Amino acid sequence: MTISKGDHLETEQKYDADAGFVLPKLGHLPELGGRRPADPKRIYLSATYFDTEDLDLIQHKITLRRRVGGQDEGWHLKLPVRKDTRQEVHVPLDEGADGSVPARLAAREASACAPSPSWIPNGPWSPCPGRREMPWSRWRTTW
């Protein structure tokens, strides 16, 4: 897994496997030479997702998240670029309190006042000019 703490493009594609597919025992792959990860670590993550009262962000395929824990801890803003690709903007936790979106992300969000990509219906996609984002969902994960 590669962790990026800067701005980057994220392309997500989903695949299906046949019903009879069996995942190989990964510890036996020749590339690993029989090695196993030393001292596995338990990671605790807490993620708070933000949106406006009218859910403007999710309707426009925008994700705004504050994550605590893990290697990519911080604020994440994901803006649509293409159907399967989003621009991710990352800023440190200290740029915004638990309930306050950092100014740098709010400015990026507001600057998205361009005509919408063809795969986003209903015209311009400046999702929330003058609207305040609020916490909508909190997820706590351990792995």
ChimeraX attribute file (.defattr): number of C-alpha atoms within 10 A of each C-alpha:
attribute: neighborCount
match mode: 1-to-1
recipient: residues
	/A:1	3
	/A:2	5
	/A:3	8
	/A:4	11
	/A:5	16
	/A:6	13
	/A:7	14
	/A:8	13
	/A:9	15
	/A:10	15
	/A:11	12
	/A:12	9
	/A:13	7
	/A:14	5
	/A:15	4
	/A:16	6
	/A:17	7
	/A:18	6
	/A:19	6
	/A:20	6
	/A:21	8
	/A:22	8
	/A:23	6
	/A:24	8
	/A:25	7
	/A:26	11
	/A:27	13
	/A:28	12
	/A:29	11
	/A:30	9
	/A:31	9
	/A:32	11
	/A:33	9
	/A:34	10
	/A:35	11
	/A:36	11
	/A:37	8
	/A:38	6
	/A:39	6
	/A:40	8
	/A:41	8
	/A:42	9
	/A:43	11
	/A:44	12
	/A:45	16
	/A:46	15
	/A:47	18
	/A:48	19
	/A:49	18
	/A:50	25
	/A:51	23
	/A:52	16
	/A:53	14
	/A:54	11
	/A:55	15
	/A:56	18
	/A:57	22
	/A:58	14
	/A:59	14
	/A:60	18
	/A:61	16
	/A:62	20
	/A:63	18
	/A:64	24
	/A:65	22
	/A:66	26
	/A:67	23
	/A:68	18
	/A:69	13
	/A:70	13
	/A:71	13
	/A:72	16
	/A:73	18
	/A:74	20
	/A:75	25
	/A:76	23
	/A:77	21
	/A:78	23
	/A:79	22
	/A:80	21
	/A:81	16
	/A:82	13
	/A:83	13
	/A:84	11
	/A:85	15
	/A:86	20
	/A:87	17
	/A:88	22
	/A:89	19
	/A:90	22
	/A:91	20
	/A:92	16
	/A:93	17
	/A:94	10
	/A:95	14
	/A:96	17
	/A:97	10
	/A:98	13
	/A:99	12
	/A:100	15
	/A:101	21
	/A:102	17
	/A:103	11
	/A:104	13
	/A:105	20
	/A:106	17
	/A:107	10
	/A:108	13
	/A:109	20
	/A:110	14
	/A:111	12
	/A:112	17
	/A:113	14
	/A:114	10
	/A:115	11
	/A:116	17
	/A:117	14
	/A:118	10
	/A:119	9
	/A:120	16
	/A:121	11
	/A:122	9
	/A:123	11
	/A:124	14
	/A:125	21
	/A:126	17
	/A:127	22
	/A:128	20
	/A:129	14
	/A:130	7
	/A:131	12
	/A:132	13
	/A:133	21
	/A:134	16
	/A:135	18
	/A:136	13
	/A:137	11
	/A:138	13
	/A:139	10
	/A:140	11
	/A:141	10
	/A:142	8
	/A:143	8
